């Protein structure tokens, strides 16, 4: 029975790996095909003559380096703003009991149920009156705070023993020092996981850059990749689109590999609790 369970578990794990890996494999494979190979039936599951020129065509069709820079600046700006807003808010909700704290936390959670498409009009009008349309600020401010991040970090902070905080206060440590020197180092796996999720979300965001930009000055890579869909002749240039998607996803893969250990620690810590 134990051998049978191990075999079934192995088969399930292999199937799960295939489900997650196959789309990435197909994307990378298509990025190296010719236009005729992308529409060939039955489809090719290998490429003997990789077309590296597909990537050079991406650079020719869109200002990729400029959009890459915009994506980096906007993602970094969102991460910085969320660090400034999320960490103090999570610490306050976790360690302070003040009048209306439960109501405020409930309102914070409610905002998680409101889709951005529902509030984009008032946000657009507000940013327009402030003269921020088509600026980096307009790309950063709508995502400057995250209710999900506040909730997750609050839950982690609440699991930290109160004795540590009280001992620090007896040593005359300020609340800022307690938050930065005690709470954050302990919650580092959760912070790293939230930072990665925020980076992926902002890096892949298509809606806000589409709504809040009027030209390529501050447009990001997802919008640039969508521009590759312009049909050349009668066939959609799938090979060029996939080459662009490969360039888009590489920073995410690198970020995930770098943060993988912290992510595992975060889920292990939560699971043990």
N, C-alpha and C positions, 0 to 999 in steps of 0.2 A: 504493500500500500504506500509506503514511504517513497519507493522508487517511482510509482505511478504518479504520486503527487508532484514529485520533482520534475517529471517529464511534462506533466500538464502545465506546471508553473513556467517551465522553460519555453514551451510552445506559446503560451500567452504573452510572455515577455518579448519573444521574437516578433509576434504579430504586432504588439504595441510599438516596438522599435520601427518596424516596417511602415506602420501607419504614419508615424511622425517623420521618418527619414525620406520616404518615397517622394513627397512633394519637393523637398529640397534637392534630391537627386535629379528629379525631372527638370527643375529650374536650371540647375547647373549644366545639365546635359543639353537642354535646348539652347542655352546661351552659346554653345560651341557648334551648333548646327548651321547648315545653309537654309535658305528660305524654302527650298524644295523638300529638304529633309524634315522640316517642322510639320509639313502637311502630308507627309508620306503615310500611306496605309498599306500594310500594318505599320505601326510606329516603330522607330528605331530605338533600341534601349542601350546603344553604344555609339560612339563616334570615333572613327579611325583617322579622320582629318580635321582636327579642331580648328574652327574659324576664329582666330584671335582678332581678326579685323572687325568682328561684331562690336567689340568693346571700343575700338577707335571710332566707330560710327556713332556710338552713344555720345562721345565727346564732341563730335562734329554737329550733332543734331540739337543738343541742348548745352547751355553753359554749366556743365556739371560741377566743375571746381567751385564756381561761385555759389551754386546752390548747396554744395556740400558745406561750404563755409557758413552759409546761412543756417543750415540744419544744426551744425555744431554750436554756433553762438546761441541759437534759440533754445536748444536742448540744455545747454549749460546755464542759460538764464533762468529757465524753468526750475532746474535742479536747485539753483541758488535761492530762488524765491521760496520754493517749498521748504528748503532747510530753515529759512528764517521764520516762516509762518507755521509749519507743521510741528517742529520740535517743541517750541514753547507751548503751543496749544495742547499737544498730547501730554506734556508734563503737567500743565495746569489741571487738565481733566483727570489725570491719574492721581495726583497728590494733594489736590486742594478741594475742599468741600465748601463752596460758597453759594450764596442765594442764587437760585436759577441755574446752577451748574448742570443739573440733569436735563432741564429744558433746553439749554443751549447745546448740550451734547446730542440730544434728540433731534434738534433742528439741523445740526451738522450731519447726522446720519440721513435725514430726509433728503438733503441735497444730493445724496448718492443716487436717488431714484429719479432725478430730473435730468433728462437727456440734454446734451448741449444744443441739439437742433431746436429745442423748445425755447431756449433763452437767447439764441444768437441774435435775434432782432434787437432787443433792448441793449445787449452788449455792443452790437454794431453801432447803434444810434449814440450810445454814450461815448464810445471811442471816436466816432465821427465828430461829435461836438468838441471833444478834446483835441482834435486834429491829429489823431494817432493812427489813422488808417494808412496801411502800407508802410508801417514802421516795425522795427523789432519789438517795440513795446506792445504793439497790438497783438503780436504773436505770443508774447510771454504772459501778459497780464491775465487773460482768461484761464490760464492753468497755473497761476501763481500760488494756489492753495489746493489741497486735496483732502476731501473728507475721508476717503478710504485710507490714506496714509495716516491721518490723525487717529482714526479708529484702530488701525493695526499697531501703531507705535504706542498708543495709550494702553492697549492690552498687554504689550510687552513691559511697559513701565510698571504696570500694576502687579506684575509677577515678581518684580525685584523686592526683596525683603525690606520692610519699613525700617528695620534696625540699622541698615546701612545709612539711610538718609538721616535718621535721628543721631547717629554717631557723628556724621559729618556736621550736623547743625551744632552739636555740643562742642565741636572743634572750631566753631565760629566760621564755618564755610558759608559763603553766600549761596543763594538759590541758583544763581547763574553757574557758579562753580560746581555745585552739586549736579546740576543738569548736564554740564559739559564734561566733567571729570569723573563722575560716577555712573550716572544713568546711561549716557551715550556709549561709553566703552562696553558696558554689559549688553546693551541692546544693539551692538554693531552688526550682527548677522541680519537682524530685522531691518536696520537702516540701510544696509547694503542691498538687501532684496527690494525694498521700496525704491531705492535710487535706481536700480536696474529696471524695475517696472515703469517708473516715471520716464526714464530715458527711452525705453522702447516705445511707450505711448507717444511721447513728444516727437521722437524721430520719425515714427510712421504716421503721424497726424496728417490727414488730408483735408478735413473739413474746415478747420479754422484758417489755414493758409489760403484755401480756395475762396473763402468768404471775405477775408480781411486784406487781400492784396489786389493790386490793380496792374502790376507789371512784375518783371523778374527781379526787381531790386532786392526784395526780401523773401522771395519765394523759396521753398525748400525742395529737397530731393523728391518726395512723393509726387509733388506737382510736376516736377521735371520729367519723372518717369511716365506720368500720364500723357505728356506731350509726345512721347515716342509712339503713341498709338495712331498717329497720322498715317493713313494708308498710302503705301507706295505702290501705285498701280492698282491691281485687283485683289491683292493678298495682304492681309494684316502682317506687319513685320514682327512676328512672334519672337524670332531669334534676337532681334535688337531689344525688344521689350524685356526679354528674360536676361539679357546681358546687363541692362540697366538695373533690373531687380537684384542681380548678383552683387553689383556695386553698392546697392542700397542696403542689402542685408549683411554684408561683411562686417561693418562696425558693430552691429547687434550681436553677431556671433562672437566677435572678439570680446565684447563687454560681458557676455554670458560666460565665456570660458574664464575670464579673469575673476568673476564674482561667484563662480560655481561653488567653491568651498564654503563661502559665507552663506549662500542660499541653503545648502544642505544643513549647515549648522542651525540656521533659523528654523527650518521645519523640524529638525531633530529636537531642538530645544522646546518648541511648542508642543510636539508630540509627547515628550517626556512629562511636561507639565499637565 
